[in-house]
Amino acid sequence: MARKRTFKVIIKLTQDALKNISSTNNWVEIPTLVEQVKSLEPALDIKFYGYDSIENAIKAINGGWIELKDEKIRLGKQIN
């Protein structure tokens, strides 16, 4: 079984994608965010991180890094 990579990579990639989509930190539809993540990192194999989809990995982010509401998402605190 492959060892999971650090989840911090997914948090940072998600935040970068959100910044690209919405410079004013508006709420973004999750499918739009997933497409942006894929365009930023086309070779991303989410299974290495222990998830079956990018959407599920994004929804697993907690700790205030993002805000989720009604299948929409926006930035929370940021990783530098």
C-alpha positions in Angstrom: 0.0 0.0 0.0 1.3 3.4 -1.0 2.1 5.8 1.9 -0.1 8.9 2.0 1.6 12.2 1.0 1.3 15.2 3.2 -2.2 16.7 3.0 -0.7 20.2 3.2 -0.1 19.9 -0.6 -3.8 19.6 -1.2 -4.6 22.5 1.1 -2.1 24.8 -0.7 -3.2 23.7 -4.2 -6.9 24.3 -3.2 -6.1 27.7 -1.9 -4.1 28.6 -5.0 -7.0 27.5 -7.2 -9.4 29.6 -5.2 -7.2 32.6 -5.6 -7.1 32.1 -9.3 -10.9 31.8 -9.6 -11.9 34.7 -7.3 -9.6 37.5 -6.5 -12.3 39.0 -4.1 -12.8 35.7 -2.2 -16.3 35.2 -3.3 -18.0 31.8 -2.9 -17.1 29.3 -5.7 -18.9 26.2 -6.8 -16.9 23.1 -5.9 -17.0 21.6 -9.5 -15.4 24.9 -10.8 -12.7 24.6 -8.1 -12.0 21.0 -9.0 -11.5 21.9 -12.6 -9.1 24.7 -11.6 -7.1 22.3 -9.4 -6.9 19.9 -12.3 -5.6 22.7 -14.5 -3.0 23.8 -12.0 -1.8 20.2 -11.4 -2.8 18.0 -14.3 -0.7 15.0 -13.1 -2.3 15.0 -9.7 -3.1 11.5 -8.5 -5.4 12.1 -5.6 -5.3 8.4 -4.6 -1.8 9.0 -3.3 -3.4 11.2 -0.7 -5.9 8.6 0.3 -9.0 10.0 -1.5 -11.0 8.7 -4.4 -11.7 12.2 -5.9 -10.4 15.7 -5.7 -13.8 16.9 -4.5 -13.7 14.5 -1.5 -10.2 15.6 -0.7 -11.3 19.3 -0.8 -14.3 18.6 1.4 -11.9 16.9 3.9 -10.0 20.1 4.5 -10.6 21.4 8.0 -9.0 23.6 10.5 -10.3 26.8 9.0 -8.2 26.6 5.8 -11.4 26.9 3.7 -15.0 27.7 4.3 -17.7 25.3 2.9 -21.4 26.3 2.6 -24.1 24.7 0.5 -21.6 23.0 -2.0 -19.7 26.3 -2.3 -16.3 27.1 -1.0 -14.0 30.1 -0.3 -10.7 30.8 1.4 -10.2 30.7 5.1 -6.8 31.2 6.7 -3.9 30.7 4.3 -0.8 28.7 4.1 2.2 30.8 3.1 
